[in-house]
Amino acid sequence: MSGKPQVLAERDTTGGSTPGLGWEEVKAELLQFFASIKLAMFLFIVLAITATIGTVIQQGERPEVYVKEYGEEAYRWFLRLGFTDVYHTWWFTSLLALLCINSLTCFHQRFPAIWRSMQQDKVNIGLPFIKGMKHTVAIPVAGSKAGVAEGIVNMLVGKGYRVLARNDPQEVTLYATKGVMGRVGAHVAHLSATVIVLGGLIGSYWGFQEFGVCLEGQTYHIPKGNFDLHVNKFWIDYNDNGSVKSYNSTLTVLEQGQPVTMKTITVNDPLVHKGIWFYQSSYGDAWDRVEVARVHIKDKATEKILKTVDLEWKKEMTVDNLGLKLVMTDFVADFGFNSSEKVVYSKTVEHENPAIRLAITEQKTPQALAVQATPWIFYHYPDLFEIQGSRYRFELVGYQPKKFTGLQITKDPGVNIVWVGSTMIVVGITLSSFIYHRRLWAKVIPGAGGVTVHLGGNTHKSQIDFQKEFRKLTERIKTLNT
């Protein structure tokens, strides 16, 4: 052997290829990632945080609501992040889709093997298999092989087990199982998450939820249902102490002008037509009209009240002894004026600065021309404007607002799928919680003076209860006398 150091031969890289990361390895890594329990927990935590944000921050409100509540800078960030409509953002949909993939991957990875295991013939096993189980025992019994085997079968059937048997010349092998659905239950509950999310996504993208402010006697077109809705009546029932007991609306569905169905709805008792649900959601005072307004007519020179009249909405009233014709034509709850467009509007729906508009015709004498005016009369500022040429001043001293009924209008084509998923999760959790899959194996082997019964078994849950049952079975097998 020479003293020169040995040189390792370099690998010839020209004649072959090094093994790389193939599709099978990539697929295995993806399956492991999407079936990860850590991924599921992460998604549940993020979705819980997102749902909290969607609950705390009102969804789908007007911009001024957010600006007033949180400020302009926060509102800009809300728009960037989608916090004003969380449940329709791309990232929330992506989280739900990822949760579905996780659930389906877990189901695909685990359920087929369990199903094959449940369907597989378990009679062809050897004695070492039984002896290697966690719960195992050898029981000497005085009796024949066939008689003892038949006694064990009858005993297990009486306990609710389904029993398979194989009779060989040297031994009898028994396999007993019960509670198979307990193994299926957990996977049914797992799969239900996908069904519920799928129903929610269908409802989110192909359904809608709106709010309508409707007045008694008015008819409204429902474009997404291609029919009309007429509000026949709205009223409020009160308790003896004056608190609101219930609020109710009688609605009629019209198709091509003809009534189709009519129903009085209350809270939690909606009207349903063509898959569209009309819920009694709220009520309040209309911002743009009143039923009646009380007006003092005063002498401008003496400030004496000459007459007090109650004006009904858009109904002309004649005050003969004063030479007046009055009509209440408009109402705003919170007076505002757009100087660029020269229009009056209500700044909010709250009755902060109410005002009515009167159409006044004042005939001073039969020979003189009538004075005509359309002034706004303010509840809080009675002396704000003076009617030129009139002998009178008008003062708004009270009014009765028109009540509106607030209807929540909803269509959710995915609701039945959600109900199926909800039923699945209840059934799955019930099966998994109260039914346990138990399996028993027994070999009856003849020997001197009788037979030896080698019994073994396991369960996937409730080990303590199974241990008690196994002990009782052992004691009963010892007493077999065949």
Secondary structure, 3 states (H helix, E strand, C coil): CCCCCCCCCCCCCCCCCCCCCCHHHHHHHHHHHHCCHHHHHHHHHHHHHHHHHHHHCCCCCCHHHHHHHHCHHHHHHHHHHCHHHHHHCHHHHHHHHHHHHHHHHHHHHHHHHHHHHHHCCCCCCCHHHHHCCCEEEEEEECCCHHHHHHHHHHHHHHCCCEEEEEECCCCEEEEEEECCHHHHHHHHHHHHHHHHHHHHHHHHHHCEEEEEEEECCCEEEECCCCEEEEEEEEEEEECCCCCEEEEEEEEEEEECCEEEEEEEEECCECEEECCEEEEEEEEEEEEEEEEEEEEEEEECCCCCEEEEEEEEECCCEEEHHHCEEEEEEEEECEEEEECCCCEEEECCCCCCECEEEEEEEECCCCCCCCEEECCEEECCCCCCCCCCCCCEEEEEEEEEEEEEEEEEEEECCCHHHHHHHHHHHHHHHHHHHHCCCEEEEEEEEEECCEEEEEEEEEECCCHHHHHHHHHHHHHHHHCCCC
